[in-house]
Amino acid sequence: MPLTSPDIRSARYPLGARIALVLALALAFVLLTGLVDGGVGVTTAQLLKQPRFPLANALPGLLLAGALLAWTRRAWLSFGLAFTLQGLVYGVNVLKVANLGTPLLPDDFRMIGQLRKGGMHLLAGYLPHSPWPYLALLAALALVVLAWRYEPPVVPRHTGGKRLAACGLLAAAFVSMLVGLSAWGRIYNARVLWLEPWSARVTTNHSGLISSLMLFHLQYGGGHHKPDRAAAEQLIAQSAPALQQVLRQPAATGELPDIVVVQSESFFDPSIMRGYEHSNFAPNLRRLARHGSSGKLHVPTFGGGTIRTEFEFLTGLSLRYFDNLQFPYLQMSHKSLPSLVRTLASHGYSTLALHGNDPAFWNRTTAFQAIGFDRFVSQSTFPPGAPNDGKYMADSAMTDEIMTQLRDSGPPQFIFAISIEAHGPYDIEPAHVAERDAIPVPDGITGRDKLELQTYLYHLKHADAELGRLVKLLAKRDRPSVVLFYGDHLPALSNSYHITGFVDGGDMLSQAGVWLLVDPKRPSKPLQADTASWLLPGKLLAHVGIHDDPYFALTELVGPRIAALTAAPGAPSRPESDEQRQLDKAMAGVDQLRMGGKLDPMLAKALNAAAAMTQMVHATATPPAVEEQPATAH
């Protein structure tokens, strides 16, 4: 076979020079990967001190480059293309850290499938606005094209069989990494590399981004933890007498109220920020809190990942106990899940989810069927003239649709409404720019950070106003109703948080949101209680007088003592008492058994045993009847 021009040029270079070129490029790949990564464990200096860290971090890219080299026979092309693809991963990581404060995790790659399901318009808002990153990417692609066209091969063409075999082996090794083959655990494990299971940030800083992705993928990517059945049984047995008393409470008399739950996008009270201590951006929330139950709400996410808080509220399951579920709706394989929705349906409620966005995003259509909703009203069902404010549908349109969906007759209704107006990014012009620009900001926040904070607060004020309007409208209806309102997470305003800090001195990932439970027609005395999103269903059911669900009754009994342990991934760990550790371990077993459909028989058995014991105690405590003796004549 005649040699082509690139092959002729390649033949001029001795074999040793070509091997040296490949080795030099491999070394440069490792060093440049560490430079781009920036983690303390993968810097250039670490290559001599502890080479396993930078080598492990670069290994997936090296395998890809090797497979490309065996296929294309071109060294610069192969290493350049592999480094460009790896650079895209690092670029996405920079965007996630900037907006959400946490590095990439393996389950973030599930978002790729959401791009064609209505997610592109939402995620595109977080892309950089500067042209330079895109120009750099185009330049890298241009270099790849030039290398493909003009670079001399370093591997002779006549080695075709061996070359393709090597390509197949290296590609198979690379793919086995992607799927999480357990054999890679010999390299990517806590003994060889640095793994902090509670903090992806710490792990990434020490082991490098690529290694941390592999560590979390292998540690949490497959299967479920085996429930601690003994701990769960012990907790249930100890709680059974009190649980039995709760379940025996009389059911609510009269008409069950309509229930409207508003999951308010990114809602929190800015007064927890320094500089806003005396602010009042949520006057309606504070006013209504004086006539209902409210407090801090601990949620399992920060800046994004709405479905994490949403999943906890709808199921009553804490994601703290399912570390393999980063994005539950995208990972759910259950056709049916126990949920608040199903409990309400068993009491005659019609159930409706409502959201002014694409129903396919976050896989909500499928997830809501598994959770048990009768209907899902999404963006296309809203009136054609439903207004946007900024990038997304206004909260006023959501309030209007809630009132449209509520009927004046028929069974009680449960409406779960998910707002979207206050969703980031916050550099999109709102409907009323002058209103936005009049909002004050703390000292030190300038430029784009100031604009984003003002835009968020503009939308926050609208969410609060719509809460007030909703409660006022419901108070005018003939039917009874209750409103549960809560924020799903803090907004992604990381730069502002770093500038101002928080009143409690804590980390932004550990800050709590807010919740409110109020009866529009029957105001009550204020009750302040801090809780967690997975405990809200139990509170809601107890408030409306539904006491016969053993699991939610158990969360009401046990949950308050461990509510504060709920936090976003990567948040600093809170001090735990011995009691909290034991309860946490037991509730992990309880929730894992519930997810697996094995909890109900255990609860029934414990409750039956408690009932039998109660009957025995009563029988023993009752004195025997004394026979009456006939009177004696004197």
VEXDREN-2710 file (C-alpha; in Angstrom, 1 decimal):
% VEXDREN-2710
k/r/px/py/pz
1/MET/0.0/0.0/0.0
2/PRO/1.5/3.4/-1.0
3/LEU/2.3/5.8/1.8
4/THR/0.3/9.0/2.0
5/SER/1.9/12.4/2.5
6/PRO/1.5/12.4/6.4
7/ASP/2.9/8.8/6.5
8/ILE/5.9/9.9/4.5
9/ARG/6.6/12.7/6.9
10/SER/6.2/10.3/9.8
11/ALA/8.7/7.9/8.4
12/ARG/11.4/10.5/8.7
13/TYR/11.2/10.4/12.5
14/PRO/12.9/7.5/14.3
15/LEU/10.8/5.2/16.5
16/GLY/12.5/6.5/19.7
17/ALA/11.5/10.1/18.9
18/ARG/7.9/9.1/18.3
19/ILE/7.8/7.1/21.6
20/ALA/9.4/10.1/23.4
21/LEU/6.7/12.4/21.9
22/VAL/3.9/10.2/23.2
23/LEU/5.4/10.0/26.7
24/ALA/6.0/13.7/26.8
25/LEU/2.4/14.4/25.8
26/ALA/1.2/12.0/28.5
27/LEU/3.3/13.7/31.1
28/ALA/2.1/17.1/29.9
29/PHE/-1.5/15.9/30.1
30/VAL/-1.1/14.9/33.7
31/LEU/0.6/18.2/34.6
32/LEU/-1.9/20.4/32.7
33/THR/-4.9/18.4/34.2
34/GLY/-3.6/19.3/37.7
35/LEU/-3.0/22.9/36.7
36/VAL/-6.6/23.2/35.4
37/ASP/-8.0/21.4/38.4
38/GLY/-6.3/23.5/41.0
39/GLY/-6.9/21.0/43.8
40/VAL/-4.2/20.8/46.5
41/GLY/-3.7/17.1/46.0
42/VAL/-3.1/17.2/42.2
43/THR/-0.6/20.1/41.8
44/THR/2.6/19.7/39.9
45/ALA/4.5/19.4/43.1
46/GLN/2.4/16.4/44.2
47/LEU/3.6/14.4/41.2
48/LEU/6.8/13.7/43.1
49/LYS/5.4/13.6/46.6
50/GLN/2.3/11.5/46.1
51/PRO/2.0/10.7/42.4
52/ARG/-1.1/8.5/42.8
53/PHE/-3.3/11.6/43.3
54/PRO/-2.4/13.5/40.0
55/LEU/-2.1/10.2/38.1
56/ALA/-5.5/8.9/39.2
57/ASN/-7.1/12.3/38.4
58/ALA/-5.7/12.2/34.9
59/LEU/-6.1/8.5/34.2
60/PRO/-9.6/8.6/32.6
61/GLY/-8.3/11.3/30.2
62/LEU/-5.2/9.3/29.5
63/LEU/-7.2/6.2/28.6
64/LEU/-9.4/8.2/26.2
65/ALA/-6.3/9.8/24.7
66/GLY/-4.7/6.3/24.3
67/ALA/-7.8/4.9/22.6
68/LEU/-7.9/7.9/20.2
69/LEU/-4.1/7.5/19.5
70/ALA/-4.6/3.8/18.6
71/TRP/-7.5/4.7/16.3
72/THR/-6.2/7.9/14.6
73/ARG/-2.4/7.2/14.9
74/ARG/-1.9/11.0/15.6
75/ALA/-0.5/11.9/19.0
76/TRP/-1.2/15.7/19.2
77/LEU/-4.7/15.2/17.8
78/SER/-5.5/12.4/20.4
79/PHE/-4.2/14.1/23.5
80/GLY/-5.6/17.5/22.4
81/LEU/-9.1/16.1/21.8
82/ALA/-9.1/14.3/25.1
83/PHE/-7.9/17.4/26.9
84/THR/-10.6/19.5/25.2
85/LEU/-13.4/17.1/26.3
86/GLN/-11.9/17.0/29.8
87/GLY/-11.8/20.8/29.7
88/LEU/-15.5/20.9/29.0
89/VAL/-16.1/18.9/32.2
90/TYR/-14.0/21.4/34.2
91/GLY/-15.8/24.3/32.6
92/VAL/-19.2/22.9/33.6
93/ASN/-17.8/22.4/37.1
94/VAL/-16.7/26.0/37.3
95/LEU/-20.3/27.1/36.4
96/LYS/-21.8/24.8/39.0
97/VAL/-19.5/25.9/41.8
98/ALA/-20.1/29.6/40.9
99/ASN/-23.9/29.2/40.9
100/LEU/-24.6/26.4/43.4
101/GLY/-21.5/26.3/45.6
102/THR/-20.8/22.6/45.1
103/PRO/-18.7/20.7/42.5
104/LEU/-19.9/18.2/39.9
105/LEU/-21.3/14.9/41.1
106/PRO/-21.9/11.8/38.9
107/ASP/-25.6/12.3/38.9
108/ASP/-25.3/15.7/37.5
109/PHE/-24.6/14.0/34.1
110/ARG/-28.2/12.9/34.2
111/MET/-29.0/16.4/33.3
112/ILE/-27.8/15.7/29.7
113/GLY/-31.0/13.8/29.1
114/GLN/-33.0/16.7/30.3
115/LEU/-31.7/19.1/27.6
116/ARG/-34.2/17.7/25.2
117/LYS/-37.0/17.7/27.7
118/GLY/-37.5/21.3/28.3
119/GLY/-34.3/21.8/30.3
120/MET/-32.2/23.6/27.7
121/HIS/-33.9/27.0/28.2
122/LEU/-33.4/26.8/31.9
123/LEU/-29.8/25.6/32.0
124/ALA/-28.7/27.9/29.2
125/GLY/-29.3/30.8/31.5
126/TYR/-26.3/29.8/33.5
127/LEU/-23.9/29.7/30.6
128/PRO/-21.2/32.5/30.5
129/HIS/-22.2/35.7/28.8
130/SER/-18.7/36.6/27.8
131/PRO/-17.6/35.5/24.3
132/TRP/-14.1/34.4/25.4
133/PRO/-15.0/30.9/26.6
134/TYR/-16.8/30.2/23.3
135/LEU/-13.9/31.6/21.3
136/ALA/-11.4/29.4/23.2
137/LEU/-13.6/26.4/22.5
138/LEU/-13.7/27.2/18.8
139/ALA/-10.0/27.7/18.8
140/ALA/-9.4/24.3/20.4
141/LEU/-11.7/22.7/17.9
142/ALA/-9.9/24.4/15.0
143/LEU/-6.6/23.0/16.3
144/VAL/-8.1/19.5/16.5
145/VAL/-9.2/19.8/12.8
146/LEU/-5.7/21.0/11.8
147/ALA/-4.1/18.2/13.6
148/TRP/-6.4/15.7/11.9
149/ARG/-5.5/17.1/8.6
150/TYR/-1.8/17.8/8.8
151/GLU/-0.2/16.0/11.8
152/PRO/2.1/13.1/10.8
153/PRO/1.0/9.7/12.3
154/VAL/3.3/8.3/15.0
155/VAL/2.0/4.8/14.6
156/PRO/2.6/2.9/11.3
157/ARG/-0.4/2.0/9.2
158/HIS/0.7/-1.6/8.8
159/THR/0.1/-2.3/12.5
160/GLY/-3.7/-2.2/11.9
161/GLY/-4.6/-5.4/13.7
162/LYS/-2.6/-4.7/16.8
163/ARG/-3.6/-1.1/16.8
164/LEU/-7.3/-1.8/16.6
165/ALA/-7.0/-4.4/19.4
166/ALA/-5.2/-1.8/21.6
167/CYS/-7.9/0.8/20.7
168/GLY/-10.6/-1.7/21.8
169/LEU/-8.9/-2.5/25.1
170/LEU/-8.3/1.1/26.0
171/ALA/-11.8/2.1/25.0
172/ALA/-13.3/-0.8/27.0
173/ALA/-11.2/0.3/30.0
174/PHE/-12.5/3.9/29.6
175/VAL/-16.1/2.8/29.3
176/SER/-15.8/0.5/32.3
177/MET/-14.9/3.6/34.3
178/LEU/-18.0/5.4/33.1
179/VAL/-20.3/2.6/34.1
180/GLY/-18.5/2.3/37.5
181/LEU/-17.0/-1.2/37.2
182/SER/-16.1/-2.2/40.8
183/ALA/-12.6/-3.2/39.8
184/TRP/-11.7/0.5/39.6
185/GLY/-12.3/0.7/43.3
186/ARG/-8.8/-0.6/43.9
187/ILE/-7.6/2.8/42.7
188/TYR/-10.5/5.0/43.6
189/ASN/-11.3/4.3/47.2
190/ALA/-10.9/6.1/50.5
191/ARG/-7.7/4.2/51.4
192/VAL/-5.8/5.2/48.3
193/LEU/-7.3/8.6/47.7
194/TRP/-8.9/11.3/49.9
195/LEU/-12.7/10.8/50.3
196/GLU/-14.9/12.8/52.5
197/PRO/-18.4/11.3/52.0
198/TRP/-20.2/14.2/53.5
199/SER/-18.5/16.8/51.4
200/ALA/-17.9/16.7/47.6
201/ARG/-16.0/20.0/47.9
202/VAL/-13.4/18.7/50.3
203/THR/-13.0/15.5/48.3
204/THR/-12.5/17.4/45.1
205/ASN/-10.0/19.8/46.6
206/HIS/-7.8/17.0/47.8
207/SER/-8.2/14.3/45.1
208/GLY/-9.1/16.4/42.0
209/LEU/-12.4/16.7/40.2
210/ILE/-12.1/13.7/38.0
211/SER/-11.0/11.4/40.9
212/SER/-13.8/12.8/43.1
213/LEU/-16.3/11.9/40.3
214/MET/-14.9/8.4/40.2
215/LEU/-14.9/8.1/44.0
216/PHE/-18.5/9.2/44.4
217/HIS/-19.6/7.1/41.4
218/LEU/-18.1/3.9/42.8
219/GLN/-19.1/4.6/46.4
220/TYR/-22.7/5.7/45.8
221/GLY/-23.5/5.1/42.1
222/GLY/-25.0/1.6/42.3
223/GLY/-27.3/-0.3/44.5
224/HIS/-28.8/0.6/47.8
225/HIS/-27.5/0.4/51.4
226/LYS/-29.0/-2.6/53.3
227/PRO/-31.4/-1.2/55.9
228/ASP/-30.4/-1.6/59.5
229/ARG/-33.5/-3.6/60.3
230/ALA/-32.6/-4.1/64.0
231/ALA/-32.2/-0.4/64.7
232/ALA/-35.5/0.3/62.9
233/GLU/-37.4/-2.4/64.8
234/GLN/-36.0/-1.1/68.1
235/LEU/-37.1/2.5/67.3
236/ILE/-40.6/1.3/66.3
237/ALA/-41.0/-0.9/69.4
238/GLN/-40.0/2.0/71.7
239/SER/-42.3/4.4/69.9
240/ALA/-45.3/2.0/69.6
241/PRO/-47.2/3.0/72.7
242/ALA/-47.0/6.7/71.9
243/LEU/-47.7/5.9/68.3
244/GLN/-50.8/4.0/69.3
245/GLN/-52.1/7.0/71.2
246/VAL/-51.6/9.2/68.2
247/LEU/-53.4/6.8/65.9
248/ARG/-56.3/6.5/68.3
249/GLN/-57.0/10.2/68.2
250/PRO/-60.5/10.9/66.8
251/ALA/-60.6/11.9/63.2
252/ALA/-61.5/15.4/62.2
253/THR/-65.2/16.1/62.4
254/GLY/-67.0/17.9/59.7
255/GLU/-65.8/18.8/56.2
256/LEU/-62.2/18.1/55.5
257/PRO/-60.5/21.3/54.3
258/ASP/-59.1/21.9/50.8
259/ILE/-55.3/21.9/51.1
260/VAL/-53.1/24.3/49.0
261/VAL/-49.4/23.8/49.2
262/VAL/-47.1/26.3/47.6
263/GLN/-43.5/25.3/47.0
264/SER/-42.0/28.8/46.5
265/GLU/-39.0/28.9/44.3
266/SER/-35.8/29.9/46.1
267/PHE/-37.8/31.6/48.9
268/PHE/-36.0/32.5/52.1
269/ASP/-35.9/35.4/54.6
270/PRO/-33.0/37.7/53.6
271/SER/-32.8/39.0/57.2
272/ILE/-30.5/36.1/57.9
273/MET/-27.9/37.9/55.8
274/ARG/-25.6/40.5/57.3
275/GLY/-26.7/43.9/56.1
276/TYR/-30.4/42.8/55.9
277/GLU/-30.9/42.0/59.6
278/HIS/-33.7/44.6/59.9
279/SER/-35.2/44.2/56.5
280/ASN/-38.7/43.0/55.8
281/PHE/-39.0/41.8/52.3
282/ALA/-41.7/39.3/53.2
283/PRO/-44.3/41.2/55.2
284/ASN/-47.2/38.8/54.3
285/LEU/-45.2/35.8/55.5
286/ARG/-44.5/37.6/58.9
287/ARG/-48.1/38.8/59.2
288/LEU/-49.5/35.3/58.6
289/ALA/-47.0/33.7/60.9
290/ARG/-48.6/35.6/63.8
291/HIS/-51.8/33.5/63.1
292/GLY/-50.4/30.1/62.3
293/SER/-47.4/27.7/62.6
294/SER/-44.1/28.7/61.1
295/GLY/-40.3/28.5/61.6
296/LYS/-37.0/27.6/60.0
297/LEU/-37.0/24.8/57.4
298/HIS/-34.0/22.6/56.8
299/VAL/-33.8/21.3/53.3
300/PRO/-31.5/18.9/51.4
301/THR/-30.2/21.2/48.7
302/PHE/-28.8/24.7/47.9
303/GLY/-29.2/27.0/45.0
304/GLY/-30.9/24.3/42.8
305/GLY/-32.1/20.7/42.8
306/THR/-35.6/21.7/43.6
307/ILE/-36.8/18.1/43.2
308/ARG/-34.7/17.1/46.3
309/THR/-36.9/19.2/48.6
310/GLU/-40.0/18.4/46.6
311/PHE/-39.3/14.6/46.8
312/GLU/-38.9/14.9/50.6
313/PHE/-42.1/16.8/51.0
314/LEU/-44.3/14.6/48.8
315/THR/-42.9/11.3/50.2
316/GLY/-41.9/12.1/53.7
317/LEU/-38.6/10.3/53.1
318/SER/-35.3/12.0/54.0
319/LEU/-32.7/12.0/51.2
320/ARG/-30.2/12.0/54.0
321/TYR/-30.8/8.2/54.1
322/PHE/-30.4/7.7/50.3
323/ASP/-27.0/9.0/49.4
324/ASN/-27.3/7.3/46.0
325/LEU/-30.3/9.5/45.1
326/GLN/-28.9/12.8/44.1
327/PHE/-31.8/13.6/41.7
328/PRO/-34.6/11.3/42.8
329/TYR/-37.1/11.9/40.0
330/LEU/-34.4/11.0/37.4
331/GLN/-33.4/7.9/39.2
332/MET/-36.7/6.5/40.5
333/SER/-37.5/3.0/39.2
334/HIS/-40.5/2.5/41.4
335/LYS/-43.9/2.4/39.6
336/SER/-45.5/3.4/42.9
337/LEU/-44.2/5.2/46.0
338/PRO/-45.8/5.7/49.4
339/SER/-46.5/9.4/49.7
340/LEU/-48.5/12.1/51.3
341/VAL/-50.5/12.2/48.1
342/ARG/-51.7/8.6/48.5
343/THR/-52.5/9.1/52.2
344/LEU/-54.7/12.1/51.3
345/ALA/-56.3/10.2/48.4
346/SER/-57.2/7.4/50.9
347/HIS/-59.3/10.0/52.8
348/GLY/-61.2/11.1/49.7
349/TYR/-59.0/13.9/48.4
350/SER/-58.6/14.6/44.7
351/THR/-55.0/15.4/44.1
352/LEU/-53.4/17.9/41.6
353/ALA/-49.9/19.1/40.9
354/LEU/-49.5/22.5/39.2
355/HIS/-46.4/24.0/37.7
356/GLY/-45.9/26.7/35.0
357/ASN/-43.1/24.9/33.3
358/ASP/-42.4/22.0/30.9
359/PRO/-43.8/18.9/32.5
360/ALA/-41.0/16.7/31.2
361/PHE/-38.3/18.6/32.9
362/TRP/-37.0/16.8/36.0
363/ASN/-39.1/13.8/34.8
364/ARG/-42.0/15.2/36.7
365/THR/-44.7/13.6/34.5
366/THR/-43.5/10.1/35.3
367/ALA/-42.5/10.9/38.9
368/PHE/-45.9/12.4/39.8
369/GLN/-47.7/9.3/38.5
370/ALA/-45.5/7.2/40.7
371/ILE/-46.2/9.5/43.7
372/GLY/-50.0/9.2/43.0
373/PHE/-51.3/12.5/41.7
374/ASP/-54.6/12.3/39.9
375/ARG/-53.6/15.2/37.5
376/PHE/-50.7/17.4/36.6
377/VAL/-51.4/20.9/35.2
378/SER/-48.3/22.3/33.5
379/GLN/-47.3/25.2/31.3
380/SER/-49.4/24.3/28.3
381/THR/-52.6/24.1/30.3
382/PHE/-52.3/27.6/31.7
383/PRO/-54.2/30.3/29.9
384/PRO/-52.5/31.6/26.7
385/GLY/-52.1/35.1/28.2
386/ALA/-50.5/33.9/31.5
387/PRO/-47.8/36.5/32.1
388/ASN/-44.1/36.0/32.6
389/ASP/-42.0/38.2/34.8
390/GLY/-38.4/38.0/33.8
391/LYS/-37.6/34.6/32.3
392/TYR/-40.4/32.6/33.8
393/MET/-44.1/32.5/34.5
394/ALA/-45.1/35.1/37.1
395/ASP/-46.3/33.9/40.5
396/SER/-49.5/35.9/40.0
397/ALA/-50.4/33.5/37.1
398/MET/-49.8/30.5/39.4
399/THR/-52.2/32.0/42.0
400/ASP/-54.8/32.6/39.4
401/GLU/-54.5/29.0/38.2
402/ILE/-54.8/27.7/41.8
403/MET/-58.1/29.6/42.2
404/THR/-59.3/28.4/38.8
405/GLN/-58.6/24.7/39.7
406/LEU/-60.3/24.9/43.1
407/ARG/-64.0/23.7/42.9
408/ASP/-66.8/24.8/45.2
409/SER/-68.3/21.3/45.5
410/GLY/-67.2/17.7/45.4
411/PRO/-64.5/16.0/47.4
412/PRO/-61.8/17.8/49.3
413/GLN/-58.9/18.9/47.1
414/PHE/-55.2/18.8/47.5
415/ILE/-53.3/21.2/45.2
416/PHE/-49.5/21.1/45.1
417/ALA/-48.3/24.3/43.3
418/ILE/-44.7/24.8/42.3
419/SER/-43.7/28.4/41.5
420/ILE/-41.0/29.4/39.1
421/GLU/-40.8/33.2/38.9
422/ALA/-37.9/33.5/41.3
423/HIS/-35.8/30.8/39.6
424/GLY/-32.3/31.8/38.6
425/PRO/-30.3/33.0/36.8
426/TYR/-30.9/36.5/38.1
427/ASP/-29.4/38.6/35.3
428/ILE/-32.6/38.6/33.2
429/GLU/-34.5/41.9/33.1
430/PRO/-37.8/41.8/35.1
431/ALA/-41.0/43.4/34.0
432/HIS/-40.5/46.5/36.1
433/VAL/-36.9/47.5/36.1
434/ALA/-37.4/50.7/38.1
435/GLU/-38.9/48.6/40.9
436/ARG/-35.9/46.3/40.8
437/ASP/-33.4/49.1/40.8
438/ALA/-34.9/50.8/43.9
439/ILE/-34.1/47.8/46.1
440/PRO/-31.2/48.6/48.5
441/VAL/-28.3/46.2/48.8
442/PRO/-25.7/45.8/51.6
443/ASP/-22.4/47.6/51.4
444/GLY/-19.7/45.9/49.3
445/ILE/-22.1/44.3/46.8
446/THR/-21.6/46.0/43.4
447/GLY/-21.8/45.3/39.7
448/ARG/-23.3/42.1/38.5
449/ASP/-23.7/40.8/42.1
450/LYS/-25.8/43.8/43.0
451/LEU/-28.0/43.4/39.9
452/GLU/-28.6/39.7/40.6
453/LEU/-29.4/40.3/44.3
454/GLN/-31.8/43.1/43.4
455/THR/-33.5/40.9/40.7
456/TYR/-33.9/38.0/43.2
457/LEU/-35.4/40.3/45.9
458/TYR/-37.8/41.8/43.3
459/HIS/-39.1/38.3/42.6
460/LEU/-39.1/37.4/46.3
461/LYS/-41.4/40.3/47.1
462/HIS/-43.8/39.2/44.4
463/ALA/-43.8/35.6/45.9
464/ASP/-44.7/37.1/49.3
465/ALA/-47.4/39.3/47.8
466/GLU/-48.9/36.3/46.1
467/LEU/-48.9/34.4/49.3
468/GLY/-50.9/37.2/50.9
469/ARG/-53.3/37.3/47.9
470/LEU/-53.8/33.6/47.9
471/VAL/-54.7/33.4/51.6
472/LYS/-57.1/36.4/51.2
473/LEU/-58.9/34.8/48.3
474/LEU/-59.2/31.4/50.1
475/ALA/-60.7/33.2/53.2
476/LYS/-63.5/34.4/51.0
477/ARG/-64.6/30.9/49.9
478/ASP/-67.3/29.0/51.6
479/ARG/-65.3/25.8/51.8
480/PRO/-62.6/25.4/54.6
481/SER/-59.0/25.4/53.5
482/VAL/-55.4/25.4/54.8
483/VAL/-52.3/26.8/53.2
484/LEU/-48.8/25.3/53.6
485/PHE/-46.1/27.6/52.1
486/TYR/-42.3/26.9/52.1
487/GLY/-39.2/27.7/50.2
488/ASP/-37.4/24.8/48.4
489/HIS/-33.8/26.2/48.9
490/LEU/-31.8/29.4/49.1
491/PRO/-31.1/31.1/45.8
492/ALA/-27.7/30.7/44.1
493/LEU/-26.2/34.1/45.1
494/SER/-22.9/32.7/46.3
495/ASN/-20.9/35.9/45.7
496/SER/-23.2/38.0/47.7
497/TYR/-23.2/35.5/50.6
498/HIS/-19.4/35.5/50.6
499/ILE/-19.3/39.3/50.8
500/THR/-21.9/39.8/53.5
501/GLY/-21.9/36.5/55.4
502/PHE/-24.7/35.4/57.6
503/VAL/-26.0/36.6/61.0
504/ASP/-25.3/33.2/62.6
505/GLY/-21.8/33.1/61.1
506/GLY/-22.6/29.8/59.3
507/ASP/-21.9/28.5/55.9
508/MET/-24.3/29.3/53.0
509/LEU/-24.9/25.5/52.5
510/SER/-26.2/25.1/56.1
511/GLN/-28.7/28.0/56.1
512/ALA/-32.3/27.2/56.7
513/GLY/-35.3/28.4/54.7
514/VAL/-38.8/29.1/56.0
515/TRP/-42.2/27.4/56.2
516/LEU/-45.7/28.5/57.2
517/LEU/-49.0/26.6/57.8
518/VAL/-52.1/28.8/58.2
519/ASP/-55.9/28.5/58.1
520/PRO/-57.2/31.4/56.0
521/LYS/-60.7/31.4/57.7
522/ARG/-59.7/30.5/61.3
523/PRO/-56.5/32.3/62.4
524/SER/-54.9/30.6/65.4
525/LYS/-52.3/31.5/68.0
526/PRO/-48.7/31.6/66.7
527/LEU/-46.7/28.5/67.0
528/GLN/-43.0/28.6/66.2
529/ALA/-41.2/25.3/65.3
530/ASP/-38.1/24.6/63.3
531/THR/-38.4/21.5/61.1
532/ALA/-37.2/19.8/57.9
533/SER/-38.9/19.3/54.5
534/TRP/-39.4/15.6/55.1
535/LEU/-41.3/16.3/58.3
536/LEU/-43.8/18.7/56.8
537/PRO/-46.3/16.0/55.6
538/GLY/-46.7/14.7/59.2
539/LYS/-47.4/18.3/60.4
540/LEU/-49.9/18.9/57.6
541/LEU/-51.8/15.7/58.3
542/ALA/-51.9/16.3/62.0
543/HIS/-53.2/19.9/61.4
544/VAL/-56.1/18.7/59.3
545/GLY/-57.0/15.9/61.7
546/ILE/-55.7/12.9/59.8
547/HIS/-53.9/10.7/62.3
548/ASP/-54.2/7.1/60.9
549/ASP/-51.0/6.9/58.9
550/PRO/-48.4/5.2/61.1
551/TYR/-45.4/6.3/59.2
552/PHE/-46.2/10.1/59.2
553/ALA/-47.3/9.8/62.8
554/LEU/-43.9/8.3/63.6
555/THR/-42.1/11.2/61.9
556/GLU/-44.1/13.6/64.1
557/LEU/-42.9/11.8/67.2
558/VAL/-39.2/11.3/66.2
559/GLY/-38.4/13.8/63.6
560/PRO/-38.2/17.0/65.6
561/ARG/-35.1/15.7/67.4
562/ILE/-33.2/15.2/64.2
563/ALA/-34.7/17.8/61.9
564/ALA/-31.6/20.0/62.1
565/LEU/-29.4/17.3/60.6
566/THR/-31.0/17.8/57.2
567/ALA/-28.7/20.0/55.0
568/ALA/-27.5/20.4/51.5
569/PRO/-24.8/18.1/50.2
570/GLY/-21.4/19.4/51.1
571/ALA/-22.6/21.5/54.1
572/PRO/-20.4/21.4/57.2
573/SER/-21.5/18.6/59.5
574/ARG/-23.4/19.7/62.6
575/PRO/-22.5/18.5/66.1
576/GLU/-24.7/15.5/67.0
577/SER/-25.6/14.1/70.4
578/ASP/-25.6/10.4/71.1
579/GLU/-29.4/10.4/71.0
580/GLN/-29.4/12.1/67.6
581/ARG/-26.9/9.6/66.2
582/GLN/-29.0/6.7/67.4
583/LEU/-32.2/8.2/66.1
584/ASP/-30.6/9.1/62.8
585/LYS/-29.4/5.5/62.3
586/ALA/-32.8/4.1/63.2
587/MET/-34.7/6.5/60.9
588/ALA/-32.3/5.6/58.1
589/GLY/-33.4/2.0/58.5
590/VAL/-37.1/3.0/58.7
591/ASP/-37.0/5.1/55.6
592/GLN/-35.0/2.5/53.6
593/LEU/-37.5/-0.2/54.6
594/ARG/-40.4/2.1/53.6
595/MET/-38.8/2.8/50.2
596/GLY/-38.5/-1.0/49.7
597/GLY/-42.1/-1.6/50.7
598/LYS/-41.2/-3.6/53.8
599/LEU/-42.1/-1.1/56.6
600/ASP/-45.9/-1.5/56.9
601/PRO/-45.8/-5.1/58.2
602/MET/-43.2/-4.2/60.8
603/LEU/-45.3/-1.2/62.0
604/ALA/-48.5/-3.4/62.1
605/LYS/-46.7/-6.0/64.1
606/ALA/-45.3/-3.5/66.7
607/LEU/-48.7/-1.8/67.0
608/ASN/-50.5/-5.1/67.6
609/ALA/-47.9/-6.1/70.2
610/ALA/-48.3/-2.7/71.9
611/ALA/-52.1/-3.1/71.9
612/ALA/-51.9/-6.6/73.4
613/MET/-49.6/-5.3/76.1
614/THR/-51.9/-2.5/76.9
615/GLN/-54.8/-4.9/77.3
616/MET/-52.8/-7.1/79.5
617/VAL/-51.8/-4.2/81.8
618/HIS/-55.4/-3.1/82.1
619/ALA/-56.6/-6.6/82.9
620/THR/-53.9/-7.0/85.6
621/ALA/-54.7/-3.6/87.1
622/THR/-58.4/-4.3/87.4
623/PRO/-59.3/-5.9/90.8
624/PRO/-61.5/-9.0/90.8
625/ALA/-65.2/-8.5/91.7
626/VAL/-66.1/-9.2/95.4
627/GLU/-69.1/-11.3/95.9
628/GLU/-71.8/-9.8/98.2
629/GLN/-72.3/-11.7/101.5
630/PRO/-75.8/-12.2/102.9
631/ALA/-76.6/-10.2/106.0
632/THR/-76.4/-12.0/109.4
633/ALA/-79.2/-11.6/112.0
634/HIS/-78.2/-10.6/115.5
END
